[in-house]
């Protein structure tokens, strides 16, 4: 019994010796992961709060370099080369620094990321891009410093910086078209499957490319499918309508409508009915 009590006492003492006070960070770490087209974009940054302070022009002075957040560098990572306001930035990770102004911010993408705040020795050789971004006042207060990736399309997006009553956006573009066209060329010059023709046709349609080529590919995809799905027929009808063949579009939309009813997909039932009505006028 004495041995058991002694063991319990030793364990309790060990726990007390190793215990540490745990408290929340004043500027918690955040990680944002976003797919833009086919490019992976990741943001890692710390998020300070306003906490009753005046931020820009006071806590963050105008005209001086700022770490664009708190603690360690704010870091953005691109999986592909991107273009930031006409400046090519190669795939990789970059610290984001800013020089805030009342009307314009200077945003700096810096290739050396292993710093805590500003580098001890600043080197212009590490600057991958410098861009100017207009300042916009927002009609409400944002308590927590925020960087997000918004305004997303297949080929572009914007890094948005929001804090206090200030909003700044840095648009960038990604090489989606280049990657997709290369994959289409490789797949269709190999041993293409129905899904390859379908994906190529839909991409051409959605991006406003050669609609006749899109029609040729979608017809090929449908012909290779034993029982085309309602959503495949839907895309074929839209491509036909885009070429001006409304009669053909209606006929295909009716097939998609029947297949959607059979599958119990009310969304596609409605879309097909609306399109048939539109194309019949």
DRENDO-1510 file (C-alpha; in Angstrom, 1 decimal, always signed):
<recs>
REC; n; res; u; v; w
REC; 1; UNK; +0.0; +0.0; +0.0 .
REC; 2; UNK; +2.9; +2.3; +0.9 .
REC; 3; UNK; +4.5; +1.6; -2.5 .
REC; 4; UNK; +1.3; +2.5; -4.4 .
REC; 5; UNK; +0.9; +5.8; -2.4 .
REC; 6; UNK; +4.5; +6.6; -3.1 .
REC; 7; UNK; +4.1; +6.0; -6.9 .
REC; 8; UNK; +1.0; +8.3; -6.9 .
REC; 9; UNK; +2.8; +11.0; -5.1 .
REC; 10; UNK; +5.8; +10.8; -7.5 .
REC; 11; UNK; +3.4; +11.0; -10.6 .
REC; 12; UNK; +1.6; +14.0; -9.1 .
REC; 13; UNK; +4.8; +15.8; -8.3 .
REC; 14; UNK; +6.1; +15.1; -11.8 .
REC; 15; UNK; +2.9; +16.6; -13.3 .
REC; 16; UNK; +3.2; +19.7; -11.2 .
REC; 17; UNK; +6.8; +20.2; -12.2 .
REC; 18; UNK; +6.1; +20.0; -15.9 .
REC; 19; UNK; +2.8; +22.0; -15.9 .
REC; 20; UNK; +2.8; +25.3; -17.8 .
REC; 21; UNK; +0.4; +28.1; -18.0 .
REC; 22; UNK; -1.4; +28.2; -21.4 .
REC; 23; UNK; -2.9; +31.4; -22.6 .
REC; 24; UNK; -4.2; +32.5; -26.1 .
REC; 25; UNK; -1.9; +34.4; -28.4 .
REC; 26; UNK; -2.8; +38.2; -28.7 .
REC; 27; UNK; -2.3; +37.9; -32.5 .
REC; 28; UNK; -3.4; +34.3; -33.4 .
REC; 29; UNK; -1.9; +32.6; -36.4 .
REC; 30; UNK; -4.1; +32.0; -39.5 .
REC; 31; UNK; -3.7; +29.9; -42.6 .
REC; 32; UNK; -5.7; +30.4; -45.8 .
REC; 33; UNK; -5.6; +27.8; -48.6 .
REC; 34; UNK; -7.3; +28.6; -51.9 .
REC; 35; UNK; -7.3; +27.1; -55.3 .
REC; 36; UNK; -7.3; +29.8; -58.1 .
REC; 37; UNK; -7.9; +28.1; -61.4 .
REC; 38; UNK; -5.3; +25.3; -61.1 .
REC; 39; UNK; -2.9; +27.2; -58.9 .
REC; 40; UNK; -2.7; +26.6; -55.1 .
REC; 41; UNK; -2.3; +29.8; -53.1 .
REC; 42; UNK; -1.6; +29.7; -49.4 .
REC; 43; UNK; -1.4; +32.5; -46.9 .
REC; 44; UNK; +0.1; +32.3; -43.4 .
REC; 45; UNK; -0.1; +35.3; -41.1 .
REC; 46; UNK; -0.8; +36.5; -37.6 .
REC; 47; UNK; -3.9; +38.6; -36.8 .
REC; 48; UNK; -3.6; +41.5; -34.4 .
REC; 49; UNK; -6.7; +43.4; -33.2 .
REC; 50; UNK; -7.5; +47.0; -33.2 .
REC; 51; UNK; -8.2; +47.0; -29.4 .
REC; 52; UNK; -9.3; +50.6; -29.3 .
REC; 53; UNK; -6.2; +51.9; -31.0 .
REC; 54; UNK; -5.7; +54.1; -34.0 .
REC; 55; UNK; -4.0; +51.8; -36.5 .
REC; 56; UNK; -2.9; +53.4; -39.8 .
REC; 57; UNK; -1.0; +56.7; -39.4 .
REC; 58; UNK; -0.3; +55.9; -35.7 .
REC; 59; UNK; +0.4; +52.3; -34.6 .
REC; 60; UNK; +1.3; +51.5; -38.2 .
REC; 61; UNK; +3.0; +54.8; -39.4 .
REC; 62; UNK; +2.5; +56.0; -43.0 .
REC; 63; UNK; +5.6; +55.9; -45.2 .
REC; 64; UNK; +7.5; +53.2; -43.3 .
REC; 65; UNK; +7.9; +49.4; -44.1 .
REC; 66; UNK; +5.5; +47.2; -42.1 .
REC; 67; UNK; +5.4; +43.5; -41.7 .
REC; 68; UNK; +1.8; +43.4; -42.9 .
REC; 69; UNK; +0.5; +41.7; -39.8 .
REC; 70; UNK; +2.2; +40.7; -36.5 .
REC; 71; UNK; +4.9; +38.3; -35.3 .
REC; 72; UNK; +6.6; +36.3; -38.0 .
REC; 73; UNK; +6.5; +37.4; -41.7 .
REC; 74; UNK; +3.2; +37.2; -43.5 .
REC; 75; UNK; +3.9; +34.6; -46.2 .
REC; 76; UNK; +2.1; +33.9; -49.5 .
REC; 77; UNK; +3.0; +30.8; -51.5 .
REC; 78; UNK; +2.1; +30.2; -55.2 .
REC; 79; UNK; +2.3; +26.8; -56.7 .
REC; 80; UNK; +2.8; +28.3; -60.2 .
REC; 81; UNK; +4.2; +31.4; -61.7 .
REC; 82; UNK; +1.8; +34.3; -61.3 .
REC; 83; UNK; +1.5; +37.8; -62.6 .
REC; 84; UNK; +0.9; +40.6; -60.1 .
REC; 85; UNK; -0.1; +43.8; -61.8 .
REC; 86; UNK; +2.0; +43.0; -64.9 .
REC; 87; UNK; +5.0; +41.7; -62.9 .
REC; 88; UNK; +5.9; +38.1; -63.2 .
REC; 89; UNK; +6.5; +36.4; -59.9 .
REC; 90; UNK; +7.9; +32.8; -60.0 .
REC; 91; UNK; +6.3; +29.9; -58.1 .
REC; 92; UNK; +7.5; +29.9; -54.4 .
REC; 93; UNK; +7.0; +31.6; -51.1 .
REC; 94; UNK; +7.2; +35.3; -50.4 .
REC; 95; UNK; +7.0; +37.6; -47.4 .
REC; 96; UNK; +4.6; +40.4; -47.9 .
REC; 97; UNK; +5.7; +43.8; -46.7 .
REC; 98; UNK; +3.8; +47.1; -47.1 .
REC; 99; UNK; +4.5; +50.8; -46.9 .
REC; 100; UNK; +1.1; +52.2; -46.0 .
REC; 101; UNK; +0.0; +55.6; -47.2 .
REC; 102; UNK; -3.2; +57.6; -46.8 .
REC; 103; UNK; -4.3; +57.0; -50.4 .
REC; 104; UNK; -1.9; +54.4; -51.8 .
REC; 105; UNK; +0.0; +51.4; -50.3 .
REC; 106; UNK; +3.2; +50.0; -51.7 .
REC; 107; UNK; +3.1; +46.2; -51.5 .
REC; 108; UNK; +6.4; +44.3; -51.6 .
REC; 109; UNK; +6.8; +40.6; -52.3 .
REC; 110; UNK; +10.1; +39.6; -50.7 .
REC; 111; UNK; +11.8; +36.3; -51.4 .
REC; 112; UNK; +13.5; +35.9; -48.0 .
REC; 113; UNK; +10.8; +34.6; -45.7 .
REC; 114; UNK; +12.7; +33.5; -42.6 .
REC; 115; UNK; +12.4; +36.7; -40.6 .
REC; 116; UNK; +10.5; +37.8; -37.5 .
REC; 117; UNK; +9.1; +41.1; -38.8 .
REC; 118; UNK; +11.4; +43.2; -40.9 .
REC; 119; UNK; +14.8; +41.7; -42.0 .
REC; 120; UNK; +17.8; +42.9; -40.0 .
REC; 121; UNK; +19.4; +43.7; -43.4 .
REC; 122; UNK; +17.1; +44.7; -46.1 .
REC; 123; UNK; +18.2; +43.6; -49.6 .
REC; 124; UNK; +16.6; +44.9; -52.8 .
REC; 125; UNK; +17.9; +41.7; -54.5 .
REC; 126; UNK; +15.2; +39.8; -52.6 .
REC; 127; UNK; +12.4; +41.9; -54.0 .
REC; 128; UNK; +10.3; +39.8; -56.4 .
REC; 129; UNK; +7.7; +42.5; -57.1 .
REC; 130; UNK; +6.6; +45.9; -55.9 .
REC; 131; UNK; +3.1; +47.1; -56.7 .
REC; 132; UNK; +0.9; +50.0; -55.7 .
REC; 133; UNK; -2.6; +49.5; -54.4 .
REC; 134; UNK; -5.3; +52.1; -53.8 .
REC; 135; UNK; -6.7; +52.6; -50.3 .
REC; 136; UNK; -10.5; +52.3; -49.9 .
REC; 137; UNK; -12.3; +53.4; -46.7 .
REC; 138; UNK; -14.9; +51.0; -45.6 .
REC; 139; UNK; -18.0; +52.1; -43.6 .
REC; 140; UNK; -17.5; +49.9; -40.6 .
REC; 141; UNK; -14.7; +48.8; -38.3 .
REC; 142; UNK; -12.9; +45.5; -38.8 .
REC; 143; UNK; -11.5; +44.6; -35.5 .
REC; 144; UNK; -9.2; +41.8; -36.5 .
REC; 145; UNK; -6.5; +42.2; -39.2 .
REC; 146; UNK; -7.5; +40.1; -42.2 .
REC; 147; UNK; -5.9; +39.0; -45.4 .
REC; 148; UNK; -8.0; +36.9; -47.7 .
REC; 149; UNK; -8.1; +35.7; -51.3 .
REC; 150; UNK; -11.3; +36.8; -53.1 .
REC; 151; UNK; -12.6; +38.0; -56.5 .
REC; 152; UNK; -11.8; +34.5; -57.7 .
REC; 153; UNK; -12.1; +33.5; -61.4 .
REC; 154; UNK; -10.6; +30.7; -63.4 .
REC; 155; UNK; -7.6; +32.9; -64.2 .
REC; 156; UNK; -7.3; +35.5; -61.4 .
REC; 157; UNK; -8.0; +36.6; -57.9 .
REC; 158; UNK; -7.0; +39.3; -55.4 .
REC; 159; UNK; -5.2; +39.4; -52.2 .
REC; 160; UNK; -7.4; +41.6; -50.0 .
REC; 161; UNK; -6.0; +43.3; -46.9 .
REC; 162; UNK; -8.6; +44.6; -44.4 .
REC; 163; UNK; -8.2; +46.2; -41.0 .
REC; 164; UNK; -9.8; +49.0; -39.0 .
REC; 165; UNK; -11.6; +51.0; -41.8 .
REC; 166; UNK; -9.1; +50.3; -44.5 .
REC; 167; UNK; -9.3; +48.0; -47.5 .
REC; 168; UNK; -6.5; +47.3; -50.0 .
REC; 169; UNK; -6.6; +44.8; -52.8 .
REC; 170; UNK; -3.8; +43.4; -54.9 .
REC; 171; UNK; -5.0; +41.6; -58.1 .
REC; 172; UNK; -3.0; +38.7; -59.6 .
REC; 173; UNK; -3.5; +36.3; -62.5 .
REC; 174; UNK; -2.6; +32.6; -62.8 .
REC; 175; UNK; -1.6; +30.6; -65.8 .
REC; 176; UNK; -4.7; +28.5; -66.0 .
REC; 177; UNK; -5.2; +28.9; -69.8 .
REC; 178; UNK; -1.6; +27.9; -70.5 .
REC; 179; UNK; -1.9; +24.8; -68.3 .
REC; 180; UNK; -5.3; +23.7; -69.6 .
REC; 181; UNK; -4.4; +24.2; -73.3 .
REC; 182; UNK; -1.2; +22.2; -72.8 .
REC; 183; UNK; -3.2; +19.4; -71.1 .
REC; 184; UNK; -5.9; +19.4; -73.9 .
REC; 185; UNK; -3.2; +19.2; -76.6 .
REC; 186; UNK; -1.4; +16.3; -74.8 .
REC; 187; UNK; -4.6; +14.4; -74.1 .
REC; 188; UNK; -6.3; +14.8; -77.5 .
REC; 189; UNK; -3.1; +13.9; -79.3 .
REC; 190; UNK; -2.8; +10.7; -77.3 .
REC; 191; UNK; -5.6; +8.3; -76.7 .
REC; 192; UNK; -8.4; +10.6; -75.6 .
REC; 193; UNK; -11.4; +9.3; -73.7 .
REC; 194; UNK; -15.0; +10.7; -73.7 .
REC; 195; UNK; -14.2; +12.7; -70.6 .
REC; 196; UNK; -11.2; +14.4; -72.3 .
REC; 197; UNK; -13.3; +15.6; -75.2 .
REC; 198; UNK; -16.1; +16.7; -72.7 .
REC; 199; UNK; -13.7; +18.6; -70.5 .
REC; 200; UNK; -12.0; +20.3; -73.4 .
REC; 201; UNK; -15.4; +21.3; -75.0 .
REC; 202; UNK; -16.8; +22.7; -71.7 .
REC; 203; UNK; -13.6; +24.7; -71.1 .
REC; 204; UNK; -13.7; +26.2; -74.6 .
REC; 205; UNK; -17.3; +27.1; -74.1 .
REC; 206; UNK; -16.9; +28.6; -70.6 .
REC; 207; UNK; -13.8; +30.7; -71.6 .
REC; 208; UNK; -15.3; +32.0; -74.8 .
REC; 209; UNK; -12.9; +30.2; -77.1 .
REC; 210; UNK; -13.6; +28.6; -80.6 .
REC; 211; UNK; -17.2; +27.5; -80.2 .
REC; 212; UNK; -17.2; +25.4; -83.4 .
REC; 213; UNK; -14.3; +23.5; -81.9 .
REC; 214; UNK; -16.2; +23.1; -78.7 .
REC; 215; UNK; -19.2; +21.7; -80.6 .
REC; 216; UNK; -17.0; +19.2; -82.4 .
REC; 217; UNK; -15.5; +18.0; -79.1 .
REC; 218; UNK; -18.8; +17.8; -77.2 .
REC; 219; UNK; -20.4; +15.8; -80.1 .
REC; 220; UNK; -17.4; +13.4; -80.0 .
REC; 221; UNK; -17.7; +13.0; -76.2 .
REC; 222; UNK; -21.5; +12.3; -76.4 .
REC; 223; UNK; -21.0; +9.8; -79.2 .
REC; 224; UNK; -18.5; +7.9; -77.2 .
REC; 225; UNK; -20.8; +7.7; -74.2 .
REC; 226; UNK; -23.2; +4.7; -74.0 .
REC; 227; UNK; -25.8; +6.7; -72.0 .
REC; 228; UNK; -24.9; +10.4; -71.7 .
REC; 229; UNK; -25.8; +11.9; -68.3 .
REC; 230; UNK; -28.3; +14.7; -68.0 .
REC; 231; UNK; -25.5; +17.2; -67.1 .
REC; 232; UNK; -23.4; +16.2; -70.1 .
REC; 233; UNK; -26.5; +16.7; -72.4 .
REC; 234; UNK; -27.1; +20.1; -70.7 .
REC; 235; UNK; -23.6; +21.3; -71.6 .
REC; 236; UNK; -24.1; +20.0; -75.2 .
REC; 237; UNK; -27.3; +22.0; -75.5 .
REC; 238; UNK; -25.7; +25.2; -74.2 .
REC; 239; UNK; -22.9; +24.8; -76.8 .
REC; 240; UNK; -25.4; +24.3; -79.6 .
REC; 241; UNK; -27.3; +27.4; -78.5 .
REC; 242; UNK; -24.0; +29.4; -78.5 .
REC; 243; UNK; -23.4; +28.4; -82.1 .
REC; 244; UNK; -26.8; +29.7; -83.0 .
REC; 245; UNK; -28.4; +26.2; -83.6 .
REC; 246; UNK; -31.4; +26.7; -81.3 .
REC; 247; UNK; -33.4; +23.9; -82.9 .
REC; 248; UNK; -30.6; +21.4; -82.1 .
REC; 249; UNK; -30.2; +23.0; -78.6 .
REC; 250; UNK; -33.9; +22.4; -77.9 .
REC; 251; UNK; -33.8; +18.8; -79.0 .
REC; 252; UNK; -30.8; +18.1; -76.8 .
REC; 253; UNK; -32.2; +20.0; -73.9 .
REC; 254; UNK; -35.4; +17.8; -74.1 .
REC; 255; UNK; -33.2; +14.7; -73.8 .
REC; 256; UNK; -31.4; +16.3; -70.8 .
REC; 257; UNK; -34.8; +17.2; -69.3 .
REC; 258; UNK; -36.0; +13.6; -69.6 .
REC; 259; UNK; -32.8; +12.2; -68.1 .
REC; 260; UNK; -32.9; +14.8; -65.2 .
REC; 261; UNK; -36.5; +13.8; -64.4 .
REC; 262; UNK; -35.5; +10.1; -64.4 .
REC; 263; UNK; -32.6; +11.0; -62.0 .
REC; 264; UNK; -34.8; +13.1; -59.8 .
REC; 265; UNK; -32.6; +16.2; -60.2 .
REC; 266; UNK; -35.0; +19.1; -59.9 .
REC; 267; UNK; -32.3; +21.8; -60.5 .
REC; 268; UNK; -31.5; +20.4; -64.0 .
REC; 269; UNK; -35.2; +19.9; -64.7 .
REC; 270; UNK; -35.8; +23.6; -64.1 .
REC; 271; UNK; -32.7; +24.8; -66.0 .
REC; 272; UNK; -33.7; +22.7; -69.0 .
REC; 273; UNK; -37.3; +23.9; -68.9 .
REC; 274; UNK; -36.1; +27.5; -68.7 .
REC; 275; UNK; -33.7; +27.1; -71.6 .
REC; 276; UNK; -36.3; +25.4; -73.8 .
REC; 277; UNK; -38.7; +28.2; -73.1 .
REC; 278; UNK; -36.0; +30.8; -73.9 .
REC; 279; UNK; -34.8; +29.2; -77.1 .
REC; 280; UNK; -38.4; +28.6; -78.3 .
REC; 281; UNK; -39.2; +32.3; -78.4 .
</recs>
